[in-house]
Amino acid sequence: MTDAALPDASVAPPRPDLEVIHRHTLVVRVTHWINLLCVTLLLLSGLQIFNAHPRLYWGQAGADHDHAFIEMLAYPTGVDQYRGETHVGALKFHTTGFLGASGGEARGFPKWLTLPAERNLAVGRRWHFFMAWLLVINGGVYVVSSLVGGHFRRDLALRGEELSGAHIWRSIVDHIRLKHPTGEAAKRYNVLQKLAYLAVIALLAAMVFTGLTLSPGIDAFAPWLVALFGGRQSARTIHFICANLIVLFVLVHLIEVFLAGVVNEVGSMITGRYAIRTGDHP
């Protein structure tokens, strides 16, 4: 037998219980990472803007004499010393070092969470507006591509059987038990993933429209936006709440990525290739 017939010991044989599929298109992968950049910088610059007036109201005015249902306050306790306190309705929380007062100064959120770190509303607004329009353009590319390429219909559309209470509950139990799908089930999103991704798309759309409502120029062009959200201050509050819900989604998403396998999950969003188990054995 010649040397050519001998197996190459340096090449590991493919695992029979693994199948590599193409999971994410190039457009989905690129827009995903641009979204990550945009949302991160929007959050940091948005907190810089929020620090200019760390209070939330409901309604049209939201002036200093109106009652805020969420506010971050700082009380002087000495030279360059403050005690931070956060009010949520009638509840009061001491939040020194994080909310209300941190780093020896009165500020809603600490400097390590704002862009720029130092108090500068003008720079924060420039970053926020630039990243907001980049997010809109990137989102538009994603939506058009998903509609034309069938991503929405194929991967995100909810099927009739998926909307049953029993199906949703079974998916919740599987997540709690850290049971990840194998075989054909791993090739498609489960119902909780679909609901989460659709919810994030809705939240991002709400962020865009409430953000536009906060612009006086847009208000003059489309005054119906102000009425739609119940006033500019209500729009600001909804904007803030949506941002926090997106942060919550990102945290849960990261936890799921680590539980499902960082290399495989992150690698699929870089290369598009995703390895699935074809059986229940490890």
Stockholm file with secondary structure:
# STOCKHOLM 1.0

chainA/1-282         MTDAALPDASVAPPRPDLEVIHRHTLVVRVTHWINLLCVTLLLLSGLQIFNAHPRLYWGQAGADHDHAFIEMLAYPTGVDQYRGETHVGALKFHTTGFLGASGGEARGFPKWLTLPAERNLAVGRRWHFFMAWLLVINGGVYVVSSLVGGHFRRDLALRGEELSGAHIWRSIVDHIRLKHPTGEAAKRYNVLQKLAYLAVIALLAAMVFTGLTLSPGIDAFAPWLVALFGGRQSARTIHFICANLIVLFVLVHLIEVFLAGVVNEVGSMITGRYAIRTGDHP
#=GR chainA/1-282 SS CCGGGSCCTTSCCCCTTEEEEECSCHHHHHHHHHHHHHHHHHHHHHHHHHHTSCEECCSSCCCTTSCCSEEEEEEEEETTEEEEEEEETTEEEECTTTSSEETTEECSSCGGGSSSSSSCHHHHHHHHHHHHHHHHHHHHHHHHHHHHHTHIIIIICCCGGGGSHHHHHHHHHHHHTTCCCCGGGGGSCCHHHHHHHHHHHHHHHHHHHHHHHTCHHHHHHCTHHHHHTTSHHHHHHHHHHHHHHHHHHHHHHHHHHHHHCHHHHHHHHHHSEEEEESSSCC
#=GC SS_cons         CCGGGSCCTTSCCCCTTEEEEECSCHHHHHHHHHHHHHHHHHHHHHHHHHHTSCEECCSSCCCTTSCCSEEEEEEEEETTEEEEEEEETTEEEECTTTSSEETTEECSSCGGGSSSSSSCHHHHHHHHHHHHHHHHHHHHHHHHHHHHHTHIIIIICCCGGGGSHHHHHHHHHHHHTTCCCCGGGGGSCCHHHHHHHHHHHHHHHHHHHHHHHTCHHHHHHCTHHHHHTTSHHHHHHHHHHHHHHHHHHHHHHHHHHHHHCHHHHHHHHHHSEEEEESSSCC
//
